[in-house]
Amino acid sequence: MQRSKDIRFWLPYSISVLCAILFIYAATSKLWDFQQFKVQLGQSPILTAYAGWVAWSVPLIEYILAILLFMDRFRLYALYASLGLMTMFTTYIFLVLNFSDYIPCSCGGVLEDLGWTEHIIFNVFFMSLSILAIWYCEQTTILKTRTC
């Protein structure tokens, strides 16, 4: 029984660490080449009017989520927010691919080297991990064995 309690804690924690690393990397790479990131957002058919605001808010949100993912008290909320953010990124990619003539890539670092199919698979993988971690956290909360 003790082993299952450990899994209910360590699996969501490990997934949270992976998501936090992803968000820290993504935010840092966006800020590292901020001008290019902002220009690419400005070229987006969906985000043109909001490029300046989005360029600052996305890395900030990614950093905040990364911090919250490490905190037991806020982990479940941060996992839900991570799932939401990754869902928004994936939806954006889908919309741009299917309804736009020009497809800018505002990702940074090694993510920029992924093709669109691979990028969607990557996002869905992290969304699935978040769902798994949320499920484990919810089970832990129901059983009241430990905070997630």
ROSE-4610 file (N, C-alpha, C; in Angstrom, 1 decimal, always signed):
// ROSE-4610
residu = [M/M/M/Q/Q/Q/R/R/R/S/S/S/K/K/K/D/D/D/I/I/I/R/R/R/F/F/F/W/W/W/L/L/L/P/P/P/Y/Y/Y/S/S/S/I/I/I/S/S/S/V/V/V/L/L/L/C/C/C/A/A/A/I/I/I/L/L/L/F/F/F/I/I/I/Y/Y/Y/A/A/A/A/A/A/T/T/T/S/S/S/K/K/K/L/L/L/W/W/W/D/D/D/F/F/F/Q/Q/Q/Q/Q/Q/F/F/F/K/K/K/V/V/V/Q/Q/Q/L/L/L/G/G/G/Q/Q/Q/S/S/S/P/P/P/I/I/I/L/L/L/T/T/T/A/A/A/Y/Y/Y/A/A/A/G/G/G/W/W/W/V/V/V/A/A/A/W/W/W/S/S/S/V/V/V/P/P/P/L/L/L/I/I/I/E/E/E/Y/Y/Y/I/I/I/L/L/L/A/A/A/I/I/I/L/L/L/L/L/L/F/F/F/M/M/M/D/D/D/R/R/R/F/F/F/R/R/R/L/L/L/Y/Y/Y/A/A/A/L/L/L/Y/Y/Y/A/A/A/S/S/S/L/L/L/G/G/G/L/L/L/M/M/M/T/T/T/M/M/M/F/F/F/T/T/T/T/T/T/Y/Y/Y/I/I/I/F/F/F/L/L/L/V/V/V/L/L/L/N/N/N/F/F/F/S/S/S/D/D/D/Y/Y/Y/I/I/I/P/P/P/C/C/C/S/S/S/C/C/C/G/G/G/G/G/G/V/V/V/L/L/L/E/E/E/D/D/D/L/L/L/G/G/G/W/W/W/T/T/T/E/E/E/H/H/H/I/I/I/I/I/I/F/F/F/N/N/N/V/V/V/F/F/F/F/F/F/M/M/M/S/S/S/L/L/L/S/S/S/I/I/I/L/L/L/A/A/A/I/I/I/W/W/W/Y/Y/Y/C/C/C/E/E/E/Q/Q/Q/T/T/T/T/T/T/I/I/I/L/L/L/K/K/K/T/T/T/R/R/R/T/T/T/C/C/C]
num = [1/1/1/2/2/2/3/3/3/4/4/4/5/5/5/6/6/6/7/7/7/8/8/8/9/9/9/10/10/10/11/11/11/12/12/12/13/13/13/14/14/14/15/15/15/16/16/16/17/17/17/18/18/18/19/19/19/20/20/20/21/21/21/22/22/22/23/23/23/24/24/24/25/25/25/26/26/26/27/27/27/28/28/28/29/29/29/30/30/30/31/31/31/32/32/32/33/33/33/34/34/34/35/35/35/36/36/36/37/37/37/38/38/38/39/39/39/40/40/40/41/41/41/42/42/42/43/43/43/44/44/44/45/45/45/46/46/46/47/47/47/48/48/48/49/49/49/50/50/50/51/51/51/52/52/52/53/53/53/54/54/54/55/55/55/56/56/56/57/57/57/58/58/58/59/59/59/60/60/60/61/61/61/62/62/62/63/63/63/64/64/64/65/65/65/66/66/66/67/67/67/68/68/68/69/69/69/70/70/70/71/71/71/72/72/72/73/73/73/74/74/74/75/75/75/76/76/76/77/77/77/78/78/78/79/79/79/80/80/80/81/81/81/82/82/82/83/83/83/84/84/84/85/85/85/86/86/86/87/87/87/88/88/88/89/89/89/90/90/90/91/91/91/92/92/92/93/93/93/94/94/94/95/95/95/96/96/96/97/97/97/98/98/98/99/99/99/100/100/100/101/101/101/102/102/102/103/103/103/104/104/104/105/105/105/106/106/106/107/107/107/108/108/108/109/109/109/110/110/110/111/111/111/112/112/112/113/113/113/114/114/114/115/115/115/116/116/116/117/117/117/118/118/118/119/119/119/120/120/120/121/121/121/122/122/122/123/123/123/124/124/124/125/125/125/126/126/126/127/127/127/128/128/128/129/129/129/130/130/130/131/131/131/132/132/132/133/133/133/134/134/134/135/135/135/136/136/136/137/137/137/138/138/138/139/139/139/140/140/140/141/141/141/142/142/142/143/143/143/144/144/144/145/145/145/146/146/146/147/147/147/148/148/148]
x = [+0.8/+0.0/+0.9/+2.0/+2.8/+3.4/+3.7/+4.2/+3.2/+1.9/+0.9/+0.8/+1.0/+1.0/+2.2/+3.3/+4.5/+4.2/+3.6/+3.4/+2.4/+1.4/+0.4/+1.0/+2.1/+2.8/+3.9/+4.7/+5.9/+5.6/+4.6/+4.2/+3.8/+2.8/+2.5/+3.6/+4.4/+5.6/+6.6/+6.9/+7.8/+7.3/+6.0/+5.4/+5.4/+5.2/+5.3/+6.7/+7.7/+9.1/+9.3/+8.8/+9.0/+8.3/+7.1/+6.4/+7.1/+7.6/+8.3/+9.5/+10.3/+11.5/+11.1/+10.0/+9.5/+9.2/+8.4/+8.0/+9.2/+10.1/+11.3/+12.1/+12.3/+13.1/+12.4/+11.1/+10.3/+10.3/+10.1/+10.0/+11.4/+12.5/+13.8/+14.2/+13.9/+14.2/+13.4/+12.2/+11.4/+12.1/+12.4/+13.0/+14.4/+15.1/+16.5/+16.5/+15.5/+15.4/+14.1/+13.9/+12.6/+12.1/+12.9/+12.5/+12.0/+12.7/+12.2/+10.9/+10.7/+9.5/+8.3/+8.6/+7.5/+7.2/+8.2/+7.9/+7.1/+7.4/+6.7/+5.3/+5.1/+3.7/+2.9/+3.6/+3.0/+2.6/+3.3/+3.0/+1.9/+1.5/+0.4/-0.9/-1.7/-3.0/-4.0/-3.7/-4.6/-4.2/-2.9/-2.5/-1.9/-2.0/-1.4/-1.7/-2.9/-3.4/-2.9/-2.6/-2.2/-0.7/+0.1/+1.5/+2.3/+2.2/+3.0/+2.6/+1.4/+0.9/+1.2/+0.9/+1.2/+2.7/+3.5/+4.9/+5.5/+4.9/+5.3/+4.6/+3.3/+2.5/+2.8/+3.1/+3.3/+4.5/+5.7/+6.9/+6.6/+5.9/+5.6/+4.8/+3.7/+2.8/+3.6/+4.5/+5.3/+6.2/+6.8/+7.7/+6.8/+5.7/+4.8/+4.3/+3.9/+3.5/+4.6/+5.8/+6.9/+7.2/+7.1/+7.2/+6.1/+4.9/+3.7/+3.8/+4.3/+4.4/+5.3/+6.2/+7.1/+6.5/+5.4/+4.8/+3.7/+3.8/+2.8/+1.4/+1.3/+0.0/-0.7/+0.0/-0.5/-0.4/+0.2/+0.5/-0.7/-1.8/-3.0/-3.5/-3.6/-4.0/-3.1/-1.8/-0.8/-0.8/-1.2/-1.3/-2.5/-3.6/-4.8/-4.4/-3.7/-3.3/-2.3/-1.4/-0.5/-1.2/-2.2/-3.0/-3.8/-4.3/-5.0/-4.1/-2.9/-1.9/-1.5/-1.2/-0.8/-1.9/-3.1/-4.3/-4.4/-4.2/-4.3/-3.2/-2.0/-0.9/-1.2/-1.8/-2.1/-3.3/-4.2/-5.4/-4.9/-4.0/-3.4/-2.7/-1.9/-1.2/-2.2/-3.2/-4.3/-5.0/-5.3/-6.0/-5.1/-3.9/-3.0/-2.7/-2.5/-2.3/-3.5/-4.7/-5.9/-6.5/-6.3/-7.0/-6.1/-4.9/-4.0/-3.1/-2.8/-1.9/-0.4/-0.2/+1.2/+1.3/+2.3/+2.4/+3.7/+3.7/+4.9/+5.1/+6.4/+6.7/+7.3/+6.6/+7.1/+7.7/+8.0/+8.7/+10.1/+10.8/+12.2/+13.0/+14.3/+15.2/+14.9/+15.1/+14.9/+13.5/+12.5/+11.1/+10.9/+11.7/+11.6/+11.9/+12.8/+13.2/+12.2/+11.2/+10.1/+9.2/+8.8/+7.8/+6.4/+5.4/+4.1/+3.5/+3.6/+3.0/+3.7/+5.0/+5.8/+5.5/+5.3/+5.0/+3.6/+2.7/+1.3/+1.5/+2.2/+2.4/+3.1/+4.1/+4.9/+3.9/+3.0/+2.1/+1.1/+0.6/-0.4/+0.2/+1.5/+2.2/+2.2/+2.6/+2.6/+1.2/+0.2/-1.2/-1.6/-1.2/-1.5/-0.9/+0.4/+1.1/+0.4/-0.1/-0.8/-2.1/-2.8/-4.0/-3.8/-2.7/-2.4/-2.0/-1.2/-0.9/-2.1/-3.0/-4.2/-5.0/-5.1/-5.9/-5.3/-4.0/-3.4/-3.6/-3.4/-3.6/-5.1/-6.0/-7.4/-7.7/-7.1/-7.2/-6.6/-5.5/-4.9/-5.7/-6.3/-7.2/-8.5/-9.0/-10.2/-9.9/-8.7/-8.3/-7.8/-7.5/-6.9/-5.7/-4.8/-3.6/-2.5/-2.5/-1.3/-1.7/-1.1/-1.3/-0.5/-1.0/-0.3/+0.8]
y = [-1.2/+0.0/+1.3/+1.2/+2.4/+2.7/+1.7/+1.9/+2.7/+2.4/+3.1/+4.6/+4.8/+6.2/+6.9/+6.3/+6.9/+7.2/+6.3/+6.5/+7.7/+7.7/+8.8/+10.2/+10.2/+11.5/+11.7/+10.7/+10.9/+11.0/+10.3/+10.4/+11.9/+12.4/+13.8/+14.8/+14.5/+15.4/+15.3/+14.1/+14.0/+14.6/+14.4/+15.1/+16.6/+17.1/+18.5/+19.1/+18.3/+18.7/+18.8/+17.8/+17.8/+19.0/+19.3/+20.4/+21.7/+21.8/+23.0/+23.2/+22.2/+22.3/+22.8/+22.2/+22.6/+24.1/+24.6/+26.0/+26.9/+26.5/+27.4/+27.5/+26.4/+26.4/+27.2/+27.0/+27.7/+29.2/+29.6/+31.0/+31.7/+31.0/+31.5/+31.7/+30.7/+30.8/+31.9/+32.2/+33.3/+34.6/+34.7/+36.0/+36.2/+35.1/+35.2/+35.9/+35.6/+36.2/+36.9/+37.8/+38.4/+39.2/+39.9/+40.6/+39.7/+38.6/+37.7/+37.1/+36.7/+36.2/+37.1/+38.4/+39.4/+39.7/+39.7/+39.9/+38.7/+37.5/+36.3/+36.3/+36.7/+36.9/+37.9/+39.0/+40.1/+39.6/+38.6/+38.1/+37.0/+36.6/+35.7/+36.3/+35.5/+36.1/+36.1/+35.4/+35.4/+36.4/+36.6/+37.3/+38.7/+39.1/+40.4/+41.5/+41.7/+42.9/+42.8/+41.6/+41.4/+41.0/+41.1/+40.6/+41.2/+42.5/+43.1/+42.5/+42.4/+41.9/+40.4/+39.7/+38.2/+37.9/+38.7/+38.5/+38.5/+39.4/+39.5/+38.5/+38.3/+37.5/+36.0/+35.5/+34.1/+33.6/+34.2/+33.8/+34.0/+35.1/+35.3/+34.2/+33.9/+32.8/+31.5/+31.2/+30.0/+29.9/+31.0/+31.1/+30.9/+31.6/+31.4/+30.0/+29.4/+28.0/+27.1/+27.3/+26.5/+26.6/+27.7/+27.9/+27.2/+27.4/+26.7/+25.2/+24.7/+23.2/+22.6/+23.4/+22.8/+22.9/+23.6/+23.8/+22.9/+22.1/+21.1/+21.7/+22.8/+23.4/+23.9/+24.2/+24.8/+23.8/+22.6/+21.7/+21.4/+21.0/+20.6/+21.7/+22.9/+24.1/+24.4/+24.2/+24.5/+23.4/+22.2/+21.2/+21.4/+21.9/+22.3/+23.5/+24.4/+25.6/+25.2/+24.3/+23.7/+23.1/+22.2/+21.6/+22.6/+23.6/+24.7/+25.4/+25.8/+26.5/+25.6/+24.4/+23.5/+23.2/+23.2/+23.1/+24.3/+25.5/+26.7/+26.8/+26.4/+26.3/+25.4/+24.2/+23.2/+23.7/+24.3/+24.9/+25.9/+26.8/+27.8/+27.2/+26.2/+25.5/+25.0/+24.3/+23.7/+24.8/+25.9/+27.0/+27.6/+27.9/+28.5/+27.5/+26.2/+25.3/+25.1/+25.2/+24.9/+26.2/+27.4/+28.5/+29.7/+29.5/+30.6/+30.3/+31.3/+31.2/+31.2/+32.0/+32.1/+31.5/+30.7/+30.0/+30.4/+31.4/+31.8/+30.8/+30.6/+29.7/+30.6/+30.8/+31.6/+30.8/+29.6/+28.7/+29.0/+28.6/+28.9/+27.6/+27.7/+26.6/+25.4/+24.2/+23.0/+22.8/+23.4/+23.2/+23.9/+24.8/+25.5/+24.6/+23.6/+22.6/+21.5/+21.4/+20.4/+20.8/+19.8/+20.0/+20.2/+20.6/+20.9/+19.6/+18.5/+17.3/+16.8/+16.9/+16.6/+17.5/+18.8/+19.8/+19.4/+19.1/+18.7/+17.4/+16.5/+15.2/+15.5/+16.4/+16.8/+17.5/+18.4/+19.1/+18.1/+17.2/+16.2/+15.3/+14.9/+14.1/+14.8/+16.1/+16.9/+17.1/+17.2/+17.3/+16.0/+14.9/+13.6/+13.4/+13.8/+13.7/+14.6/+15.8/+16.6/+16.0/+15.4/+14.7/+13.6/+12.8/+11.7/+12.2/+13.3/+13.8/+14.4/+15.0/+15.6/+14.4/+13.4/+12.2/+11.6/+11.5/+11.0/+12.0/+13.2/+14.2/+14.2/+14.1/+14.0/+12.7/+11.6/+10.4/+10.6/+11.2/+11.4/+12.3/+13.3/+14.2/+13.5/+12.7/+11.9/+10.9/+10.3/+9.4/+10.1/+11.4/+12.3/+11.7/+11.1/+10.5/+11.4/+12.3/+13.2/+14.4/+15.5/+16.6/+16.3/+16.7/+16.4/+17.3]
z = [+0.0/+0.0/+0.0/+0.7/+0.8/-0.6/-1.4/-2.7/-3.6/-3.5/-4.3/-3.9/-2.6/-2.1/-2.7/-2.8/-3.3/-4.8/-5.5/-7.0/-7.1/-6.3/-6.4/-6.1/-5.4/-5.2/-6.3/-6.5/-7.3/-8.8/-9.3/-10.7/-11.1/-10.3/-10.7/-10.4/-9.4/-9.2/-10.3/-10.8/-11.9/-13.2/-13.5/-14.6/-14.5/-13.3/-13.0/-13.3/-12.9/-13.2/-14.7/-15.4/-16.9/-17.5/-17.1/-17.6/-17.2/-16.0/-15.6/-16.4/-16.7/-17.5/-18.9/-19.4/-20.8/-20.8/-19.8/-19.7/-19.5/-18.6/-18.4/-19.7/-20.4/-21.6/-22.7/-22.8/-23.9/-23.6/-22.3/-22.0/-22.2/-21.8/-21.9/-23.3/-24.2/-25.6/-26.3/-25.9/-26.4/-26.0/-24.8/-24.3/-24.8/-25.1/-25.6/-26.9/-27.8/-29.1/-29.1/-28.2/-28.0/-29.3/-29.9/-31.1/-32.2/-32.5/-33.5/-33.0/-31.8/-31.3/-31.5/-31.1/-31.3/-32.7/-33.6/-35.0/-35.6/-35.2/-35.7/-35.2/-33.9/-33.4/-34.2/-34.6/-35.4/-36.8/-37.3/-38.6/-38.5/-37.4/-37.2/-37.6/-38.4/-38.9/-37.7/-36.7/-35.5/-34.4/-34.2/-33.1/-33.4/-34.7/-35.1/-34.2/-33.9/-33.1/-31.6/-31.2/-29.8/-29.6/-30.6/-30.6/-29.5/-29.2/-28.1/-26.8/-26.5/-25.2/-25.1/-26.1/-26.0/-25.9/-26.6/-26.5/-25.1/-24.3/-22.9/-22.0/-22.2/-21.3/-21.4/-22.6/-22.7/-21.9/-22.1/-21.3/-19.8/-19.4/-18.0/-17.4/-18.2/-17.7/-17.6/-18.6/-18.6/-17.3/-17.0/-15.8/-14.5/-14.4/-13.2/-13.1/-14.2/-14.1/-13.7/-14.2/-13.8/-12.3/-11.7/-10.3/-9.5/-10.0/-9.3/-9.4/-10.4/-10.6/-9.5/-9.0/-7.9/-6.5/-6.4/-5.1/-4.8/-3.8/-3.5/-3.4/-2.8/-2.5/-3.8/-4.8/-6.1/-7.2/-7.0/-8.1/-9.0/-8.3/-9.1/-10.0/-9.4/-10.2/-11.3/-11.1/-12.1/-13.2/-12.8/-13.9/-14.7/-14.1/-14.9/-15.9/-15.3/-16.1/-17.2/-16.9/-18.0/-19.1/-18.7/-19.7/-20.5/-19.9/-20.7/-21.6/-21.1/-22.0/-23.2/-22.9/-24.0/-25.0/-24.5/-25.3/-26.2/-25.6/-26.4/-27.5/-27.1/-28.1/-29.3/-28.9/-29.9/-30.8/-30.2/-31.0/-31.9/-31.4/-32.3/-33.5/-33.3/-34.4/-35.4/-34.9/-35.7/-36.5/-35.9/-36.6/-37.7/-37.4/-38.3/-39.5/-39.2/-40.3/-41.2/-40.7/-41.5/-42.0/-41.5/-41.9/-42.3/-42.5/-42.8/-44.0/-44.8/-45.9/-45.5/-44.4/-43.9/-42.5/-42.3/-41.0/-40.4/-39.5/-38.8/-37.6/-37.3/-36.1/-35.1/-33.9/-32.9/-31.7/-32.0/-31.0/-31.0/-29.9/-29.8/-29.6/-29.8/-29.5/-30.3/-29.7/-30.5/-31.0/-30.3/-30.7/-32.1/-32.4/-33.7/-34.8/-34.5/-35.6/-35.8/-35.0/-35.2/-36.4/-37.1/-38.1/-37.4/-38.2/-37.6/-37.0/-37.7/-37.2/-35.9/-35.9/-34.7/-33.6/-33.9/-32.8/-32.2/-33.0/-32.4/-31.6/-32.1/-31.3/-30.0/-30.0/-28.8/-27.8/-28.3/-27.4/-26.9/-27.7/-27.2/-26.2/-26.4/-25.4/-24.0/-24.0/-22.7/-22.2/-23.1/-22.6/-21.9/-22.5/-21.9/-20.6/-20.5/-19.2/-18.2/-18.5/-17.6/-17.1/-18.1/-17.7/-16.7/-17.0/-16.1/-14.7/-14.7/-13.4/-12.6/-13.4/-12.8/-12.2/-12.9/-12.5/-11.2/-11.2/-9.9/-8.8/-9.0/-8.0/-7.5/-8.4/-8.0/-7.1/-7.5/-6.8/-5.4/-5.3/-4.0/-3.1/-3.7/-3.0/-2.5/-3.3/-2.9/-1.8/-1.9/-0.8/+0.4/+0.3/+1.3/+2.0/+1.1/+1.7/+1.7/+0.8/+0.7/-0.2/+0.0/-1.0/-2.2/-3.3/-4.6/-4.8]
